[in-house]
Amino acid sequence: MTTKRFRPNLIHIYLHPEEDKFIKDYAEQNFVTVSELVRGWIHETMKREGYEINEPSLPENSITNKGVK
Protein backbone atom coordinates (compact mmCIF):
# COMPACT_ATOMS: atom_id res chain seq x y z
CA MET A 1 0.00 0.00 0.00
CA THR A 2 1.40 3.38 -0.93
CA THR A 3 0.91 6.51 1.09
CA LYS A 4 -0.65 9.48 -0.64
CA ARG A 5 0.13 13.11 -0.10
CA PHE A 6 -2.41 14.92 2.00
CA ARG A 7 -4.06 17.64 -0.07
CA PRO A 8 -7.36 18.58 1.50
CA ASN A 9 -8.48 21.31 -0.90
CA LEU A 10 -9.44 21.45 -4.54
CA ILE A 11 -9.51 24.72 -6.44
CA HIS A 12 -11.90 24.97 -9.36
CA ILE A 13 -11.35 27.80 -11.84
CA TYR A 14 -12.99 28.81 -15.08
CA LEU A 15 -10.70 29.63 -17.98
CA HIS A 16 -11.28 31.29 -21.32
CA PRO A 17 -10.75 28.72 -24.10
CA GLU A 18 -7.53 30.48 -25.16
CA GLU A 19 -6.22 30.38 -21.57
CA ASP A 20 -7.09 26.69 -21.31
CA LYS A 21 -5.31 25.88 -24.58
CA PHE A 22 -2.26 27.92 -23.58
CA ILE A 23 -1.82 26.32 -20.17
CA LYS A 24 -2.34 22.77 -21.51
CA ASP A 25 0.09 23.33 -24.41
CA TYR A 26 2.65 24.99 -22.11
CA ALA A 27 2.46 22.13 -19.61
CA GLU A 28 2.80 19.51 -22.35
CA GLN A 29 5.82 21.28 -23.90
CA ASN A 30 7.51 21.29 -20.48
CA PHE A 31 6.63 17.66 -19.68
CA VAL A 32 4.52 18.45 -16.61
CA THR A 33 0.83 18.22 -15.82
CA VAL A 34 -1.30 21.34 -15.56
CA SER A 35 -1.61 20.66 -11.85
CA GLU A 36 2.19 20.52 -11.43
CA LEU A 37 2.55 23.72 -13.44
CA VAL A 38 0.02 25.62 -11.34
CA ARG A 39 1.40 24.28 -8.05
CA GLY A 40 4.91 25.27 -9.15
CA TRP A 41 3.73 28.80 -9.87
CA ILE A 42 2.04 28.96 -6.47
CA HIS A 43 5.20 27.72 -4.72
CA GLU A 44 7.40 30.24 -6.52
CA THR A 45 5.02 33.05 -5.57
CA MET A 46 4.93 31.89 -1.95
CA LYS A 47 8.75 31.72 -1.79
CA ARG A 48 9.00 35.22 -3.27
CA GLU A 49 6.56 36.47 -0.64
CA GLY A 50 8.61 34.90 2.16
CA TYR A 51 6.57 31.78 2.93
CA GLU A 52 8.47 28.60 3.73
CA ILE A 53 7.26 25.51 1.92
CA ASN A 54 7.93 22.08 3.42
CA GLU A 55 7.31 19.41 0.80
CA PRO A 56 7.14 15.83 2.01
CA SER A 57 10.05 13.64 0.96
CA LEU A 58 10.26 9.95 0.23
CA PRO A 59 10.95 7.82 3.28
CA GLU A 60 14.47 6.46 3.42
CA ASN A 61 14.95 2.71 3.48
CA SER A 62 17.66 0.19 2.80
CA ILE A 63 16.28 -0.77 -0.63
CA THR A 64 16.43 2.71 -2.21
CA ASN A 65 19.77 3.59 -0.59
CA LYS A 66 21.74 0.45 -1.53
CA GLY A 67 25.12 1.43 -2.87
CA VAL A 68 24.44 5.15 -2.48
CA LYS A 69 26.80 6.96 -0.17
C-alpha positions as CSV (number, residue, x, y, z in Angstrom):
1,M,0.0,0.0,0.0
2,T,1.4,3.4,-0.9
3,T,0.9,6.5,1.1
4,K,-0.6,9.5,-0.6
5,R,0.1,13.1,-0.1
6,F,-2.4,14.9,2.0
7,R,-4.1,17.6,-0.1
8,P,-7.4,18.6,1.5
9,N,-8.5,21.3,-0.9
10,L,-9.4,21.4,-4.5
11,I,-9.5,24.7,-6.4
12,H,-11.9,25.0,-9.4
13,I,-11.3,27.8,-11.8
14,Y,-13.0,28.8,-15.1
15,L,-10.7,29.6,-18.0
16,H,-11.3,31.3,-21.3
17,P,-10.8,28.7,-24.1
18,E,-7.5,30.5,-25.2
19,E,-6.2,30.4,-21.6
20,D,-7.1,26.7,-21.3
21,K,-5.3,25.9,-24.6
22,F,-2.3,27.9,-23.6
23,I,-1.8,26.3,-20.2
24,K,-2.3,22.8,-21.5
25,D,0.1,23.3,-24.4
26,Y,2.6,25.0,-22.1
27,A,2.5,22.1,-19.6
28,E,2.8,19.5,-22.4
29,Q,5.8,21.3,-23.9
30,N,7.5,21.3,-20.5
31,F,6.6,17.7,-19.7
32,V,4.5,18.4,-16.6
33,T,0.8,18.2,-15.8
34,V,-1.3,21.3,-15.6
35,S,-1.6,20.7,-11.8
36,E,2.2,20.5,-11.4
37,L,2.5,23.7,-13.4
38,V,0.0,25.6,-11.3
39,R,1.4,24.3,-8.0
40,G,4.9,25.3,-9.2
41,W,3.7,28.8,-9.9
42,I,2.0,29.0,-6.5
43,H,5.2,27.7,-4.7
44,E,7.4,30.2,-6.5
45,T,5.0,33.1,-5.6
46,M,4.9,31.9,-1.9
47,K,8.8,31.7,-1.8
48,R,9.0,35.2,-3.3
49,E,6.6,36.5,-0.6
50,G,8.6,34.9,2.2
51,Y,6.6,31.8,2.9
52,E,8.5,28.6,3.7
53,I,7.3,25.5,1.9
54,N,7.9,22.1,3.4
55,E,7.3,19.4,0.8
56,P,7.1,15.8,2.0
57,S,10.1,13.6,1.0
58,L,10.3,10.0,0.2
59,P,10.9,7.8,3.3
60,E,14.5,6.5,3.4
61,N,14.9,2.7,3.5
62,S,17.7,0.2,2.8
63,I,16.3,-0.8,-0.6
64,T,16.4,2.7,-2.2
65,N,19.8,3.6,-0.6
66,K,21.7,0.5,-1.5
67,G,25.1,1.4,-2.9
68,V,24.4,5.1,-2.5
69,K,26.8,7.0,-0.2
